[in-house]
């Protein structure tokens, strides 16, 4: 059953091979949903990576500063008056 205003087939250009083919509206919709889901997953992966980087950076700030023991070999000696 054809609905008025709906195109029964669309011309779709495939990115990788630059070929075109006719697909039905449901195939076109499925392809668009697939593409949007893949894009959303890619954005999510990048966001998770950024969160991991910032979490590691913040972890470094939460650790106490280690105590510093100066090496006495490098003490400055007072000048001798001549």
VOKETOR-809270 format. One record per atom (N, C-alpha, C, CB): atom name; residue number from 1; residue in one letter; z, y, x; chain. Coordinates in Angstrom, 1 decimal. Glycine has a CB too. Layout:
N
PARO atom   n res     c3     c2     c1 chain
PARO   CA NUM   a      Z      Y      X     A
...
This chain:
82
PARO atom   n res     c3     c2     c1 chain
PARO    N   1   x    0.0   -1.2    0.8     A
PARO   CA   1   x    0.0    0.0    0.0     A
PARO    C   1   x    0.0    1.2    0.9     A
PARO   CB   1   x    1.2    0.0   -1.0     A
PARO    N   2   x   -1.0    2.1    0.8     A
PARO   CA   2   x   -1.1    3.3    1.6     A
PARO    C   2   x   -0.4    4.4    0.9     A
PARO   CB   2   x   -2.6    3.6    1.8     A
PARO    N   3   x    0.3    5.2    1.7     A
PARO   CA   3   x    1.0    6.3    1.2     A
PARO    C   3   x    0.2    7.6    1.5     A
PARO   CB   3   x    2.5    6.4    1.8     A
PARO    N   4   x    0.2    8.5    0.6     A
PARO   CA   4   x   -0.6    9.7    0.8     A
PARO    C   4   x    0.0   10.5    1.9     A
PARO   CB   4   x   -0.7   10.5   -0.5     A
PARO    N   5   x   -0.8   11.0    2.8     A
PARO   CA   5   x   -0.3   11.9    3.9     A
PARO    C   5   x    0.1   11.1    5.2     A
PARO   CB   5   x    0.9   12.6    3.4     A
PARO    N   6   x    0.2    9.8    5.1     A
PARO   CA   6   x    0.5    9.0    6.3     A
PARO    C   6   x   -0.8    8.5    6.9     A
PARO   CB   6   x    1.4    7.8    5.9     A
PARO    N   7   x   -0.9    8.5    8.2     A
PARO   CA   7   x   -2.0    8.1    8.9     A
PARO    C   7   x   -1.8    6.6    9.2     A
PARO   CB   7   x   -2.2    8.9   10.2     A
PARO    N   8   x   -2.7    5.7    8.8     A
PARO   CA   8   x   -2.5    4.3    9.0     A
PARO    C   8   x   -2.6    3.9   10.5     A
PARO   CB   8   x   -3.4    3.5    8.2     A
PARO    N   9   x   -3.2    4.7   11.3     A
PARO   CA   9   x   -3.3    4.3   12.7     A
PARO    C   9   x   -3.3    5.6   13.5     A
PARO   CB   9   x   -4.6    3.5   13.0     A
PARO    N  10   x   -2.7    5.6   14.7     A
PARO   CA  10   x   -2.7    6.7   15.6     A
PARO    C  10   x   -3.3    6.3   16.9     A
PARO   CB  10   x   -1.2    7.2   15.8     A
PARO    N  11   x   -3.8    7.3   17.6     A
PARO   CA  11   x   -4.4    7.1   18.9     A
PARO    C  11   x   -3.3    7.4   19.9     A
PARO   CB  11   x   -5.6    8.0   19.2     A
PARO    N  12   x   -2.9    6.4   20.7     A
PARO   CA  12   x   -1.8    6.6   21.6     A
PARO    C  12   x   -2.3    6.4   23.0     A
PARO   CB  12   x   -0.7    5.5   21.4     A
PARO    N  13   x   -2.0    7.4   23.9     A
PARO   CA  13   x   -2.4    7.3   25.3     A
PARO    C  13   x   -1.2    6.7   26.1     A
PARO   CB  13   x   -2.8    8.7   25.9     A
PARO    N  14   x   -1.5    5.6   26.8     A
PARO   CA  14   x   -0.5    5.0   27.6     A
PARO    C  14   x   -0.4    5.7   29.0     A
PARO   CB  14   x   -0.8    3.4   27.8     A
PARO    N  15   x    0.8    6.0   29.4     A
PARO   CA  15   x    0.9    6.8   30.6     A
PARO    C  15   x    0.5    6.1   31.9     A
PARO   CB  15   x    2.4    7.2   30.8     A
PARO    N  16   x    0.8    4.9   32.0     A
PARO   CA  16   x    0.5    4.2   33.3     A
PARO    C  16   x   -0.9    3.9   33.5     A
PARO   CB  16   x    1.3    2.9   33.3     A
PARO    N  17   x   -1.7    3.5   32.5     A
PARO   CA  17   x   -3.1    3.2   32.7     A
PARO    C  17   x   -4.0    4.2   32.2     A
PARO   CB  17   x   -3.4    1.8   32.1     A
PARO    N  18   x   -3.5    5.2   31.5     A
PARO   CA  18   x   -4.4    6.2   30.9     A
PARO    C  18   x   -5.4    5.7   29.9     A
PARO   CB  18   x   -5.0    7.1   31.9     A
PARO    N  19   x   -5.1    4.5   29.3     A
PARO   CA  19   x   -6.0    4.0   28.3     A
PARO    C  19   x   -5.5    4.4   27.0     A
PARO   CB  19   x   -6.1    2.4   28.4     A
PARO    N  20   x   -6.3    4.4   26.0     A
PARO   CA  20   x   -5.8    4.7   24.6     A
PARO    C  20   x   -6.1    3.5   23.7     A
PARO   CB  20   x   -6.5    6.0   24.1     A
PARO    N  21   x   -5.3    3.4   22.7     A
PARO   CA  21   x   -5.5    2.3   21.7     A
PARO    C  21   x   -5.0    2.8   20.4     A
PARO   CB  21   x   -4.8    1.1   22.1     A
PARO    N  22   x   -5.5    2.2   19.3     A
PARO   CA  22   x   -5.0    2.5   18.0     A
PARO    C  22   x   -3.8    1.6   17.6     A
PARO   CB  22   x   -6.2    2.3   16.9     A
PARO    N  23   x   -2.8    2.3   17.1     A
PARO   CA  23   x   -1.6    1.5   16.7     A
PARO    C  23   x   -1.2    2.0   15.3     A
PARO   CB  23   x   -0.4    1.7   17.7     A
PARO    N  24   x   -0.5    1.1   14.6     A
PARO   CA  24   x    0.0    1.5   13.3     A
PARO    C  24   x    1.1    2.5   13.4     A
PARO   CB  24   x    0.3    0.2   12.5     A
PARO    N  25   x    1.5    3.1   12.2     A
PARO   CA  25   x    2.6    4.0   12.2     A
PARO    C  25   x    3.9    3.3   12.6     A
PARO   CB  25   x    2.8    4.6   10.8     A
PARO    N  26   x    4.1    2.1   12.2     A
PARO   CA  26   x    5.4    1.4   12.6     A
PARO    C  26   x    5.4    1.1   14.1     A
PARO   CB  26   x    5.5    0.1   11.8     A
PARO    N  27   x    4.2    0.7   14.6     A
PARO   CA  27   x    4.2    0.5   16.1     A
PARO    C  27   x    4.4    1.8   16.8     A
PARO   CB  27   x    2.8   -0.1   16.5     A
PARO    N  28   x    3.8    2.9   16.3     A
PARO   CA  28   x    4.0    4.2   17.0     A
PARO    C  28   x    5.5    4.6   16.9     A
PARO   CB  28   x    3.1    5.2   16.3     A
PARO    N  29   x    6.1    4.4   15.8     A
PARO   CA  29   x    7.5    4.8   15.6     A
PARO    C  29   x    8.4    3.9   16.6     A
PARO   CB  29   x    8.0    4.6   14.2     A
PARO    N  30   x    8.1    2.6   16.6     A
PARO   CA  30   x    8.8    1.7   17.5     A
PARO    C  30   x    8.6    2.2   19.0     A
PARO   CB  30   x    8.3    0.2   17.4     A
PARO    N  31   x    7.4    2.5   19.4     A
PARO   CA  31   x    7.2    3.0   20.7     A
PARO    C  31   x    8.0    4.3   21.0     A
PARO   CB  31   x    5.7    3.3   20.9     A
PARO    N  32   x    8.0    5.2   20.1     A
PARO   CA  32   x    8.7    6.5   20.2     A
PARO    C  32   x   10.2    6.2   20.4     A
PARO   CB  32   x    8.4    7.4   19.1     A
PARO    N  33   x   10.7    5.4   19.5     A
PARO   CA  33   x   12.2    5.0   19.6     A
PARO    C  33   x   12.5    4.4   20.9     A
PARO   CB  33   x   12.6    4.1   18.4     A
PARO    N  34   x   11.7    3.5   21.4     A
PARO   CA  34   x   11.8    2.8   22.7     A
PARO    C  34   x   11.9    3.9   23.8     A
PARO   CB  34   x   10.7    1.8   22.9     A
PARO    N  35   x   10.9    4.8   23.8     A
PARO   CA  35   x   10.8    5.8   24.8     A
PARO    C  35   x   12.1    6.7   24.8     A
PARO   CB  35   x    9.6    6.7   24.6     A
PARO    N  36   x   12.5    7.1   23.6     A
PARO   CA  36   x   13.7    8.0   23.5     A
PARO    C  36   x   15.0    7.2   24.0     A
PARO   CB  36   x   13.9    8.4   22.0     A
PARO    N  37   x   15.1    5.9   23.6     A
PARO   CA  37   x   16.2    5.2   24.1     A
PARO    C  37   x   16.2    5.0   25.6     A
PARO   CB  37   x   16.2    3.8   23.5     A
PARO    N  38   x   15.1    4.8   26.2     A
PARO   CA  38   x   15.0    4.7   27.7     A
PARO    C  38   x   15.3    6.0   28.3     A
PARO   CB  38   x   13.6    4.2   28.1     A
PARO    N  39   x   14.9    7.1   27.7     A
PARO   CA  39   x   15.2    8.4   28.3     A
PARO    C  39   x   16.7    8.7   28.2     A
PARO   CB  39   x   14.4    9.5   27.5     A
PARO    N  40   x   17.3    8.3   27.0     A
PARO   CA  40   x   18.7    8.6   26.8     A
PARO    C  40   x   19.5    7.7   27.8     A
PARO   CB  40   x   19.1    8.2   25.4     A
PARO    N  41   x   19.1    6.5   28.1     A
PARO   CA  41   x   19.8    5.6   29.0     A
PARO    C  41   x   19.7    6.2   30.4     A
PARO   CB  41   x   19.3    4.2   29.0     A
PARO    N  42   x   18.5    6.8   30.8     A
PARO   CA  42   x   18.4    7.4   32.1     A
PARO    C  42   x   19.3    8.6   32.3     A
PARO   CB  42   x   16.9    7.8   32.3     A
PARO    N  43   x   19.4    9.4   31.2     A
PARO   CA  43   x   20.3   10.6   31.3     A
PARO    C  43   x   21.8   10.1   31.4     A
PARO   CB  43   x   20.1   11.5   30.0     A
PARO    N  44   x   22.1    9.1   30.6     A
PARO   CA  44   x   23.5    8.5   30.7     A
PARO    C  44   x   23.8    8.0   32.1     A
PARO   CB  44   x   23.6    7.4   29.6     A
PARO    N  45   x   22.9    7.3   32.7     A
PARO   CA  45   x   23.1    6.8   34.1     A
PARO    C  45   x   23.4    8.0   35.0     A
PARO   CB  45   x   21.9    6.0   34.6     A
PARO    N  46   x   22.6    9.0   34.9     A
PARO   CA  46   x   22.8   10.2   35.8     A
PARO    C  46   x   24.2   10.8   35.5     A
PARO   CB  46   x   21.7   11.2   35.6     A
PARO    N  47   x   24.5   10.9   34.3     A
PARO   CA  47   x   25.8   11.5   33.9     A
PARO    C  47   x   27.0   10.7   34.5     A
PARO   CB  47   x   26.0   11.7   32.4     A
PARO    N  48   x   26.9    9.4   34.3     A
PARO   CA  48   x   27.9    8.5   34.8     A
PARO    C  48   x   28.0    8.6   36.3     A
PARO   CB  48   x   27.7    7.0   34.4     A
PARO    N  49   x   26.9    8.7   37.0     A
PARO   CA  49   x   26.9    8.9   38.5     A
PARO    C  49   x   27.6   10.2   38.8     A
PARO   CB  49   x   25.5    8.9   39.0     A
PARO    N  50   x   27.3   11.3   38.1     A
PARO   CA  50   x   28.0   12.5   38.4     A
PARO    C  50   x   29.5   12.5   38.1     A
PARO   CB  50   x   27.4   13.7   37.5     A
PARO    N  51   x   29.9   11.8   37.1     A
PARO   CA  51   x   31.3   11.6   36.8     A
PARO    C  51   x   32.0   10.8   37.9     A
PARO   CB  51   x   31.5   10.9   35.4     A
PARO    N  52   x   31.4    9.8   38.4     A
PARO   CA  52   x   31.9    9.0   39.5     A
PARO    C  52   x   32.1    9.9   40.8     A
PARO   CB  52   x   31.1    7.8   39.8     A
PARO    N  53   x   31.1   10.7   41.1     A
PARO   CA  53   x   31.2   11.6   42.2     A
PARO    C  53   x   32.4   12.5   42.1     A
PARO   CB  53   x   29.9   12.4   42.4     A
PARO    N  54   x   32.5   13.2   40.9     A
PARO   CA  54   x   33.6   14.1   40.7     A
PARO    C  54   x   35.0   13.4   40.7     A
PARO   CB  54   x   33.4   14.9   39.4     A
PARO    N  55   x   35.0   12.2   40.1     A
PARO   CA  55   x   36.3   11.5   40.1     A
PARO    C  55   x   36.7   11.2   41.5     A
PARO   CB  55   x   36.2   10.2   39.3     A
PARO    N  56   x   35.8   10.8   42.4     A
PARO   CA  56   x   36.1   10.5   43.8     A
PARO    C  56   x   36.6   11.8   44.5     A
PARO   CB  56   x   34.9    9.9   44.5     A
PARO    N  57   x   35.9   12.9   44.2     A
PARO   CA  57   x   36.3   14.2   44.8     A
PARO    C  57   x   37.8   14.6   44.4     A
PARO   CB  57   x   35.3   15.3   44.5     A
PARO    N  58   x   38.0   14.4   43.1     A
PARO   CA  58   x   39.4   14.8   42.6     A
PARO    C  58   x   40.4   13.8   43.1     A
PARO   CB  58   x   39.4   14.7   41.1     A
PARO    N  59   x   40.1   12.6   43.3     A
PARO   CA  59   x   41.0   11.6   43.9     A
PARO    C  59   x   41.5   12.1   45.2     A
PARO   CB  59   x   40.4   10.2   44.0     A
PARO    N  60   x   40.6   12.6   46.0     A
PARO   CA  60   x   40.9   13.1   47.3     A
PARO    C  60   x   41.9   14.3   47.3     A
PARO   CB  60   x   39.7   13.6   48.1     A
PARO    N  61   x   41.8   15.1   46.3     A
PARO   CA  61   x   42.8   16.2   46.1     A
PARO    C  61   x   44.1   15.8   45.6     A
PARO   CB  61   x   42.2   17.3   45.2     A
PARO    N  62   x   44.2   14.7   45.0     A
PARO   CA  62   x   45.5   14.2   44.4     A
PARO    C  62   x   46.4   13.5   45.5     A
PARO   CB  62   x   45.3   13.3   43.2     A
PARO    N  63   x   45.8   13.1   46.6     A
PARO   CA  63   x   46.5   12.4   47.6     A
PARO    C  63   x   47.3   13.5   48.4     A
PARO   CB  63   x   45.6   11.6   48.6     A
PARO    N  64   x   48.5   13.1   48.8     A
PARO   CA  64   x   49.3   14.0   49.6     A
PARO    C  64   x   48.7   14.3   51.0     A
PARO   CB  64   x   50.8   13.5   49.8     A
PARO    N  65   x   48.9   15.4   51.5     A
PARO   CA  65   x   48.4   15.8   52.9     A
PARO    C  65   x   49.2   15.0   53.9     A
PARO   CB  65   x   48.4   17.3   53.2     A
PARO    N  66   x   48.6   14.2   54.8     A
PARO   CA  66   x   49.3   13.5   55.8     A
PARO    C  66   x   50.1   14.4   56.7     A
PARO   CB  66   x   48.4   12.5   56.6     A
PARO    N  67   x   51.3   13.9   57.1     A
PARO   CA  67   x   52.1   14.7   58.1     A
PARO    C  67   x   51.3   14.9   59.4     A
PARO   CB  67   x   53.5   14.1   58.3     A
PARO    N  68   x   51.5   16.0   60.0     A
PARO   CA  68   x   50.8   16.3   61.2     A
PARO    C  68   x   51.8   16.3   62.4     A
PARO   CB  68   x   50.0   17.6   61.1     A
PARO    N  69   x   51.5   15.5   63.3     A
PARO   CA  69   x   52.3   15.5   64.6     A
PARO    C  69   x   51.4   16.0   65.7     A
PARO   CB  69   x   52.9   14.1   64.9     A
PARO    N  70   x   51.8   17.2   66.2     A
PARO   CA  70   x   51.0   17.8   67.3     A
PARO    C  70   x   51.2   17.0   68.6     A
PARO   CB  70   x   51.4   19.2   67.5     A
PARO    N  71   x   50.1   16.8   69.2     A
PARO   CA  71   x   50.1   16.1   70.5     A
PARO    C  71   x   50.6   17.0   71.6     A
PARO   CB  71   x   48.7   15.5   70.9     A
PARO    N  72   x   51.7   16.7   72.2     A
PARO   CA  72   x   52.3   17.6   73.2     A
PARO    C  72   x   51.5   17.8   74.4     A
PARO   CB  72   x   53.7   17.1   73.5     A
PARO    N  73   x   50.5   17.0   74.7     A
PARO   CA  73   x   49.7   17.1   75.9     A
PARO    C  73   x   48.9   18.5   75.8     A
PARO   CB  73   x   48.7   16.0   76.0     A
PARO    N  74   x   48.7   19.0   74.6     A
PARO   CA  74   x   47.9   20.2   74.5     A
PARO    C  74   x   48.8   21.4   74.2     A
PARO   CB  74   x   46.9   20.0   73.3     A
PARO    N  75   x   50.0   21.4   74.4     A
PARO   CA  75   x   50.9   22.6   74.3     A
PARO    C  75   x   50.4   23.6   75.3     A
PARO   CB  75   x   52.4   22.2   74.5     A
PARO    N  76   x   50.5   24.9   74.8     A
PARO   CA  76   x   50.2   26.0   75.7     A
PARO    C  76   x   51.4   26.3   76.5     A
PARO   CB  76   x   49.7   27.2   74.9     A
PARO    N  77   x   51.2   26.4   77.8     A
PARO   CA  77   x   52.3   26.7   78.7     A
PARO    C  77   x   52.4   28.3   78.8     A
PARO   CB  77   x   52.1   26.1   80.1     A
PARO    N  78   x   53.6   28.8   78.9     A
PARO   CA  78   x   53.7   30.3   79.1     A
PARO    C  78   x   53.2   30.7   80.4     A
PARO   CB  78   x   55.2   30.7   78.9     A
PARO    N  79   x   52.6   31.9   80.5     A
PARO   CA  79   x   52.1   32.4   81.7     A
PARO    C  79   x   53.3   32.7   82.7     A
PARO   CB  79   x   51.3   33.7   81.5     A
PARO    N  80   x   53.0   32.4   84.0     A
PARO   CA  80   x   54.0   32.7   85.0     A
PARO    C  80   x   53.8   34.1   85.5     A
PARO   CB  80   x   54.0   31.6   86.2     A
PARO    N  81   x   54.8   34.9   85.6     A
PARO   CA  81   x   54.7   36.3   86.1     A
PARO    C  81   x   54.5   36.2   87.6     A
PARO   CB  81   x   55.9   37.2   85.7     A
PARO    N  82   x   53.6   36.9   88.2     A
PARO   CA  82   x   53.4   36.9   89.6     A
PARO    C  82   x   53.8   38.1   90.3     A
PARO   CB  82   x   52.0   36.6   90.0     A
